[in-house]
């Protein structure tokens, strides 16, 4: 919908223990008003497995291959 009629779907996370109604937030970024009716396909629901791992507190972290060279997708071999 975003590329065809400029309607954006607001994403979010539903907590594992939530049992209420699931709603969708739509944002109209186009020029024209849009009307949606019951049964229209307006969003996708992606279901993910929740991993409940036990956490352990430590005084210090071990050495890793990345070392102190950044987080995420940062380059492991800076130029």
The 8 nearest C-alpha neighbors of each residue, nearest first, counted from 0:
[[1, 3, 6, 4, 2, 5, 7, 41],
 [2, 0, 5, 6, 7, 3, 4, 8],
 [1, 3, 0, 5, 4, 6, 7, 29],
 [2, 4, 0, 1, 5, 6, 29, 7],
 [3, 5, 0, 6, 1, 2, 29, 28],
 [6, 4, 1, 29, 28, 2, 3, 27],
 [7, 5, 1, 27, 0, 26, 4, 28],
 [8, 6, 26, 1, 25, 5, 9, 27],
 [7, 9, 25, 24, 10, 26, 6, 42],
 [10, 8, 24, 25, 7, 11, 23, 26],
 [11, 9, 8, 12, 24, 23, 42, 7],
 [10, 12, 13, 9, 23, 24, 8, 14],
 [11, 13, 14, 10, 15, 45, 46, 44],
 [12, 14, 15, 17, 11, 21, 16, 18],
 [13, 15, 17, 16, 12, 18, 49, 11],
 [14, 16, 17, 13, 49, 18, 12, 48],
 [15, 17, 14, 18, 13, 19, 49, 12],
 [18, 16, 14, 15, 19, 13, 20, 21],
 [17, 19, 16, 20, 15, 21, 14, 13],
 [20, 18, 17, 21, 22, 16, 13, 14],
 [19, 21, 22, 18, 17, 23, 13, 14],
 [22, 20, 19, 23, 13, 18, 17, 44],
 [23, 21, 20, 24, 19, 42, 25, 9],
 [24, 22, 25, 9, 21, 8, 42, 10],
 [23, 25, 9, 8, 26, 22, 10, 7],
 [26, 24, 8, 7, 9, 23, 6, 27],
 [27, 25, 7, 6, 28, 8, 24, 9],
 [26, 28, 6, 29, 5, 7, 25, 32],
 [29, 27, 5, 6, 26, 30, 7, 4],
 [30, 28, 5, 27, 31, 4, 6, 32],
 [29, 31, 32, 28, 27, 5, 4, 33],
 [32, 30, 29, 33, 27, 4, 28, 5],
 [31, 33, 34, 30, 27, 29, 28, 4],
 [34, 32, 31, 35, 27, 4, 6, 29],
 [35, 33, 36, 32, 31, 39, 37, 27],
 [36, 34, 39, 33, 37, 41, 38, 40],
 [37, 35, 39, 38, 34, 40, 41, 33],
 [36, 38, 39, 35, 40, 41, 34, 22],
 [37, 39, 36, 40, 35, 41, 42, 34],
 [40, 38, 37, 36, 41, 35, 42, 34],
 [41, 39, 42, 38, 43, 37, 35, 36],
 [40, 42, 39, 43, 0, 8, 23, 35],
 [43, 41, 40, 44, 8, 23, 39, 9],
 [44, 42, 45, 41, 40, 8, 10, 23],
 [43, 45, 46, 42, 10, 47, 21, 12],
 [46, 44, 43, 47, 12, 42, 48, 13],
 [47, 45, 44, 48, 49, 13, 43, 12],
 [48, 46, 49, 45, 50, 44, 15, 12],
 [47, 49, 50, 46, 15, 51, 45, 14],
 [50, 48, 51, 47, 15, 52, 46, 14],
 [51, 49, 52, 48, 47, 53, 15, 54],
 [50, 52, 49, 53, 54, 48, 15, 47],
 [53, 51, 50, 54, 49, 55, 48, 56],
 [52, 54, 51, 55, 50, 56, 49, 57],
 [55, 53, 52, 56, 51, 57, 50, 58],
 [54, 56, 57, 53, 52, 58, 60, 59],
 [57, 55, 54, 58, 59, 60, 53, 52],
 [58, 56, 59, 55, 60, 54, 61, 53],
 [59, 57, 56, 60, 61, 55, 54, 62],
 [58, 60, 57, 61, 56, 62, 55, 63],
 [61, 59, 62, 57, 58, 63, 56, 66],
 [60, 62, 63, 59, 66, 57, 58, 64],
 [61, 63, 66, 60, 64, 65, 67, 59],
 [64, 62, 66, 65, 61, 67, 60, 68],
 [63, 65, 66, 62, 75, 67, 68, 61],
 [66, 64, 63, 68, 75, 67, 69, 62],
 [65, 67, 63, 64, 68, 62, 69, 75],
 [66, 68, 69, 65, 70, 63, 62, 64],
 [69, 67, 66, 65, 75, 70, 73, 74],
 [70, 68, 67, 73, 71, 65, 74, 66],
 [69, 71, 73, 72, 68, 67, 65, 74],
 [72, 70, 73, 69, 74, 75, 68, 65],
 [71, 73, 74, 70, 69, 75, 68, 65],
 [74, 72, 71, 69, 70, 75, 68, 77],
 [73, 75, 76, 77, 72, 68, 69, 78],
 [74, 76, 77, 65, 73, 68, 69, 72],
 [77, 75, 74, 78, 68, 73, 65, 69],
 [78, 76, 74, 75, 68, 73, 69, 65],
 [77, 76, 74, 75, 73, 68, 69, 65]]
